[in-house]
Amino acid sequence: MRPHAFPKNLRLLRRSEFRKVYEKGQRRSAPLCSVFFLPNGMRVSRLGITASGRLGGAVVRNRVKRRLREVFRLNRANIPGGWDVVLNPREAVAKVPFLKLTEQVLKLFPAAPPPAGTSPRGGRLGGEGAKP
């Protein structure tokens, strides 16, 4: 694998994956975007981006998505593993400098990996109080 690649195993690709994060995940908001995140039971965090028509035309939406993917790709080592993350950018993202975008987006990511034994649905796996 190329060292600077953004492989498919680090992306949310299916509608069902996005829906699960929206329905069962937590939400954080900032002036530039909202973030939904849900424990995924994996060692890596995966990223999905939704860019609605309110952002602008296709050129603007694609540029915003490229910039957000690049923030995630360049800062993968600083982002704790174990999360499915969906970014919903706002209109201001298209005009903000890249460093400010990076700073704002990284503040929204969960600060730590999900607790050990957490299922993607937010429940506990095994451990104390689990039914045999």
C-alpha positions as a Markdown table, in Angstrom:
| # | Residue | x | y | z |
|---|---|---|---|---|
| 1 | Met | 0.0 | 0.0 | 0.0 |
| 2 | Arg | 1.2 | 3.5 | -0.7 |
| 3 | Pro | 2.2 | 5.3 | 2.5 |
| 4 | His | 0.0 | 8.4 | 1.8 |
| 5 | Ala | -3.0 | 6.6 | 0.4 |
| 6 | Phe | -6.5 | 6.8 | 1.7 |
| 7 | Pro | -7.7 | 3.1 | 1.2 |
| 8 | Lys | -11.3 | 2.0 | 1.0 |
| 9 | Asn | -11.1 | 0.2 | 4.3 |
| 10 | Leu | -10.8 | 3.6 | 6.0 |
| 11 | Arg | -13.9 | 5.0 | 4.3 |
| 12 | Leu | -17.6 | 4.6 | 4.9 |
| 13 | Leu | -19.1 | 3.7 | 1.5 |
| 14 | Arg | -22.5 | 2.2 | 2.0 |
| 15 | Arg | -25.7 | 4.0 | 2.8 |
| 16 | Ser | -26.4 | 1.5 | 5.6 |
| 17 | Glu | -23.1 | 2.5 | 7.2 |
| 18 | Phe | -23.9 | 6.2 | 7.1 |
| 19 | Arg | -27.5 | 5.5 | 8.4 |
| 20 | Lys | -26.2 | 3.5 | 11.4 |
| 21 | Val | -23.8 | 6.3 | 12.4 |
| 22 | Tyr | -26.6 | 8.9 | 12.1 |
| 23 | Glu | -29.2 | 6.8 | 14.0 |
| 24 | Lys | -27.0 | 5.4 | 16.8 |
| 25 | Gly | -24.0 | 7.7 | 17.0 |
| 26 | Gln | -23.2 | 10.8 | 18.9 |
| 27 | Arg | -23.1 | 14.3 | 17.4 |
| 28 | Arg | -20.8 | 17.3 | 17.9 |
| 29 | Ser | -21.1 | 20.6 | 16.1 |
| 30 | Ala | -18.8 | 23.5 | 15.2 |
| 31 | Pro | -19.1 | 26.5 | 12.9 |
| 32 | Leu | -17.6 | 24.6 | 10.0 |
| 33 | Cys | -19.2 | 21.2 | 10.3 |
| 34 | Ser | -21.1 | 18.7 | 12.3 |
| 35 | Val | -19.6 | 15.3 | 13.2 |
| 36 | Phe | -21.4 | 12.1 | 14.0 |
| 37 | Phe | -19.4 | 9.2 | 15.4 |
| 38 | Leu | -20.1 | 5.7 | 16.6 |
| 39 | Pro | -17.7 | 3.0 | 17.9 |
| 40 | Asn | -17.0 | 0.5 | 15.1 |
| 41 | Gly | -15.3 | -2.4 | 17.0 |
| 42 | Met | -12.3 | -2.1 | 14.7 |
| 43 | Arg | -8.7 | -0.9 | 15.3 |
| 44 | Val | -9.1 | 1.9 | 12.7 |
| 45 | Ser | -11.4 | 4.8 | 12.3 |
| 46 | Arg | -13.3 | 5.2 | 9.1 |
| 47 | Leu | -14.5 | 8.4 | 7.5 |
| 48 | Gly | -17.6 | 9.3 | 5.6 |
| 49 | Ile | -18.5 | 12.8 | 4.2 |
| 50 | Thr | -21.9 | 14.1 | 3.2 |
| 51 | Ala | -22.0 | 17.3 | 1.2 |
| 52 | Ser | -25.4 | 18.6 | 0.4 |
| 53 | Gly | -26.4 | 20.8 | -2.5 |
| 54 | Arg | -26.5 | 23.8 | -0.1 |
| 55 | Leu | -22.7 | 23.8 | -0.1 |
| 56 | Gly | -22.8 | 24.8 | -3.8 |
| 57 | Gly | -22.3 | 23.2 | -7.2 |
| 58 | Ala | -20.6 | 19.9 | -7.8 |
| 59 | Val | -17.2 | 21.6 | -8.1 |
| 60 | Val | -17.5 | 23.2 | -4.7 |
| 61 | Arg | -18.9 | 20.1 | -3.0 |
| 62 | Asn | -16.1 | 17.9 | -4.4 |
| 63 | Arg | -13.4 | 20.4 | -3.3 |
| 64 | Val | -14.9 | 20.5 | 0.2 |
| 65 | Lys | -14.9 | 16.7 | 0.3 |
| 66 | Arg | -11.3 | 16.5 | -1.0 |
| 67 | Arg | -10.1 | 19.0 | 1.7 |
| 68 | Leu | -11.9 | 17.1 | 4.5 |
| 69 | Arg | -10.5 | 13.7 | 3.3 |
| 70 | Glu | -7.0 | 15.3 | 3.3 |
| 71 | Val | -7.4 | 16.5 | 6.9 |
| 72 | Phe | -8.3 | 13.0 | 7.9 |
| 73 | Arg | -5.6 | 11.4 | 5.9 |
| 74 | Leu | -2.8 | 13.7 | 7.1 |
| 75 | Asn | -3.9 | 13.4 | 10.7 |
| 76 | Arg | -4.7 | 9.7 | 10.9 |
| 77 | Ala | -2.0 | 9.2 | 13.5 |
| 78 | Asn | -3.6 | 11.8 | 15.8 |
| 79 | Ile | -7.1 | 10.4 | 15.4 |
| 80 | Pro | -8.0 | 7.5 | 17.8 |
| 81 | Gly | -9.0 | 4.3 | 16.2 |
| 82 | Gly | -12.3 | 2.5 | 16.7 |
| 83 | Trp | -14.7 | 5.0 | 15.3 |
| 84 | Asp | -17.0 | 5.4 | 12.3 |
| 85 | Val | -17.1 | 9.2 | 11.6 |
| 86 | Val | -19.4 | 11.1 | 9.3 |
| 87 | Leu | -18.6 | 14.8 | 8.6 |
| 88 | Asn | -21.4 | 17.1 | 7.5 |
| 89 | Pro | -19.6 | 20.3 | 6.2 |
| 90 | Arg | -21.3 | 23.7 | 6.3 |
| 91 | Glu | -20.9 | 26.4 | 3.6 |
| 92 | Ala | -18.0 | 28.2 | 5.4 |
| 93 | Val | -15.7 | 25.2 | 4.9 |
| 94 | Ala | -15.2 | 26.1 | 1.2 |
| 95 | Lys | -13.6 | 29.4 | 2.1 |
| 96 | Val | -11.7 | 28.8 | 5.3 |
| 97 | Pro | -7.9 | 28.3 | 5.2 |
| 98 | Phe | -6.7 | 24.7 | 5.3 |
| 99 | Leu | -4.9 | 25.1 | 8.7 |
| 100 | Lys | -8.0 | 26.5 | 10.4 |
| 101 | Leu | -10.1 | 23.8 | 8.8 |
| 102 | Thr | -7.7 | 21.1 | 10.2 |
| 103 | Glu | -7.8 | 22.7 | 13.6 |
| 104 | Gln | -11.6 | 22.9 | 13.8 |
| 105 | Val | -12.2 | 19.4 | 12.5 |
| 106 | Leu | -9.6 | 17.7 | 14.8 |
| 107 | Lys | -11.3 | 19.3 | 17.8 |
| 108 | Leu | -14.5 | 17.5 | 16.9 |
| 109 | Phe | -13.1 | 14.0 | 16.8 |
| 110 | Pro | -13.5 | 11.8 | 19.8 |
| 111 | Ala | -10.6 | 12.3 | 22.2 |
| 112 | Ala | -10.1 | 8.7 | 23.0 |
| 113 | Pro | -10.8 | 5.2 | 21.6 |
| 114 | Pro | -14.2 | 3.7 | 22.6 |
| 115 | Pro | -14.1 | 1.7 | 25.8 |
| 116 | Ala | -12.9 | -1.9 | 25.3 |
| 117 | Gly | -15.7 | -4.3 | 24.7 |
| 118 | Thr | -18.1 | -1.6 | 23.2 |
| 119 | Ser | -20.1 | -2.9 | 20.4 |
| 120 | Pro | -21.0 | -0.7 | 17.3 |
| 121 | Arg | -24.5 | -0.4 | 18.7 |
| 122 | Gly | -23.2 | 1.2 | 21.9 |
| 123 | Gly | -23.8 | -1.8 | 24.2 |
| 124 | Arg | -21.3 | -3.9 | 26.1 |
| 125 | Leu | -19.9 | -7.1 | 24.8 |
| 126 | Gly | -19.4 | -9.8 | 27.4 |
| 127 | Gly | -17.9 | -8.7 | 30.7 |
| 128 | Glu | -19.7 | -7.9 | 33.9 |
| 129 | Gly | -23.4 | -8.1 | 33.8 |
| 130 | Ala | -23.5 | -9.9 | 30.4 |
| 131 | Lys | -25.9 | -12.7 | 29.9 |
| 132 | Pro | -24.3 | -16.1 | 29.3 |
